């Protein structure tokens, strides 16, 4: 595909996204001093293009703009062009996305920003077509206009860039601090209730995103208040997502979002961070309802991650693309969803007599079933979704629900093996510390709830990988990205907080004290690097890179929760596990730092509301005294893990070295021992403990209070 083409500087990078552009005729530079110096020396504006390897419109802009020799020649003459992978450099992305949103009122990727040589933005956009169309200026027009203004009206450029930079400095903060009460929880619930789609689940209209941070809050609001609607909104949303085309019914895993309001037609990209967070949501729904469907979805997603997103050394890959090739012999000819969609004739041929039942259940039609076809590629094709409940299918085909499930399982396996023959979507195989933290957390929780040792092993292997490859033992700092033998880029706040969350969940799954100790050490380093001693809360970036204009604090829990939202919960958990009141106060200051934002738009910080809920509650401390692997200890732990108890810490007093280490943090644990040689539970709340018990039924009652 690149035969005869001359590579540019990106050929020396490890990012899959940058390597996708390594044979463009554009003279691309990676973000760094070489590009900045060239812009200063040649007195040219910088064109900054930010995206990621599985971004559909990034692919489109590459094909239309950056592969065009005439446009590339124009860029090389008039600009210094820089490519950035937003997943490697979220610090760069965050600053300039804030600028683009301020300049245009919206944002997205690819992000296209023009900067002065001192890196100040003065013009921004997202996707820009090659030439003018639909009333939008073309890339050629934009470059020529910017080049002209740069030469003839430089003062206007500097004035604009200075105004935007001043805005960034203000936008980088958290706003006014304010004390937060439970009123923000009620306000957030009411806002969700108003935006809830009672028919199809989710919130708002198309496009619909999964937003697991919203479900995290709503399930805890239900636990706090008993409001049944908060629970039902969450459960209905989870069921509808799992029934829709946004879920991969053949291979497991969730696609990025639905282009329609019914979860029917997805954007087919699959992201690691979505899988991790949604597994946790389905596990919590299972804990509350004991509905096996929720556990089944969690298992299928985890199976997908183990099969397709796991490195042989244990780390987890970042994503799979939405596009794939129609023909293996023409890998460059790709379309959205090709790997996942089916014609009815294909299914009829593969399944024979079972096709009618399968097609009825999954809504397969001769003409195709796509509600929406934004790229005009789904004609005559079917996106599998649950069109009829199992019970209705059983009645129609005169079988039991169990027989229907078995037939569907056999049929999906046949389609799975057939689909494996197709060219797979591009795999972004870089390993991101933060996203691995999310996935470690999900696997650790899955082991707790579903009791499958393979999940604990996956969490431990991934964590060992991160500690061995992305942790600098000399500086005690994390790095952001590993790929092809190279660990690079200073970790940002999310890398620390997400990994600490994973470590805490891994401790509560395995009770290996080293994971708790590592969480404590990383939290200390996180405070040292990111804590804002003046206004409270944590900066998103380390502050040691002069090319980052502003140290910002993300204030929106979106596809990923913010580092501050997870930091607040981690600090509350750790303060409970180690009796560290300084960390409790630090968590409170973090919440307070975002107080005005929480009071105005609480649902913008749904994961921070989880921290608020914890802060305003009286968390349970559950200590089980017993040998880690003994049946009676495991039986008591199952009583804990089977329940949804959002605000708790769980510790094991094993009578050995681990208990001695715990005692150095919590002195009262020293006296917590097995009674009558049986595993014993100590359940404490608000500095008072219930009578210790070895009786599972008594433990169950105490946990249900």
Helices and strands as residue ranges (DSSP letters): G 9-12, H 16-20, E 29-30, H 33-42, E 45-51, H 56-61, I 62-66, H 69-78, E 79-85, H 90-104, E 111-115, E 121-125, H 139-152, H 154-171, H 183-195, E 208-209, H 212-225, H 228-243, E 257-258, E 266-267, E 270-271, H 272-289, H 292-308, E 319-320, E 323-325, E 334-336, H 344-351, G 352-354, H 355-362, H 390-396, H 401-419, E 427-428, E 431-432, H 433-450, H 453-469, E 471-472, E 477-483, E 486-490, H 493-510, H 513-530, H 563-578, H 581-593, H 595-600, G 602-605, H 606-615, E 620-625, H 631-641, E 648-653, H 657-663, G 667-671, E 680-685, E 688-689, H 696-704
